[in-house]
Amino acid sequence: MEVIIRPTTETATELTAQLIAEKVKQKPSLCLGLATGCTMEKVYDKLANKHQKGLDFSLIRTYNLDEYIGLSPENPNSYRYYMNKHLFNRINVNLCNTHLPLGTAEDLELECKLYEESIKNSGGIDLQLLGIGRSGHIGFNEPLSALSSRTRDKALTPVTVAQNSPLFDPPESMPKRAFTMGVGTILEAEQVIMLVTGKEKAEILAKAVEGPITSMISATALQLHSNCTVIVDEAAAANLQGTDYYRWIFENEPKWEPYR
Ligand code: F6R
């Protein structure tokens, strides 16, 4: 795992978007794992800007981490709606190549099985983008999610409901269950980038990156991944112990030179 500290949310987000853009240029048919949430909105703004300047997304394939159970794609609170609005409708991706579990699927188990099969048949995820929730979740892998878990439906914790329900009107209408890729599914991605910004994430980030691996904080499982970069701003880095070393890496490793 590498931790890269950038001075501001803006620079952390820009670095994340730059790394994704580089990957798309290197492999136009990139299979991209995507996240939703407030943190990602800024990344998608930047990717949309890069598309305006010529970045071609026509061949990419995407798989999102999660979707609320019970919400149709047309529901403004569904993650399908979010993705169309914040990214897909702003770039030249072929919508047929974008995938999220269907929130209104009748057979939940079958939906999860088909999602896993689809990821596998696509050749697997090349680059998975992640945020972290206040409960330490990645995707909606709430505390005690097995580190080997696969796509399934999961009950959301009160912490996650408190984090996301203000986006619903009324807040009580937020679904209490969601489909999520499993921790095991996420760990199979070839490369992972987790973007974490803001002081309210400082405590959980330090536990996720520097604490012991535990299913109580599913993001700690990323310590098992051999190609995982965690990009943070100064505010989110506030509780980290190893910041001198992380800063040294960014300033001295040749691979980071183009981004300094
Ligand atoms: C959503 C997802 C979640 C979010 C996390 C942070 O698809 O994967 O794990 O990344 O809840 O959300 P924000 O960025 O809103 O704080």
Boltz pocket constraint, residues with backbone or C-beta under 6 A from the ligand:
constraints:
  - pocket:
      binder: B
      contacts: [[A, 34], [A, 35], [A, 36], [A, 37], [A, 38], [A, 39], [A, 40], [A, 65], [A, 66], [A, 130], [A, 131], [A, 132], [A, 133], [A, 134], [A, 137], [A, 138], [A, 139], [A, 140]]
      max_distance: 6.0
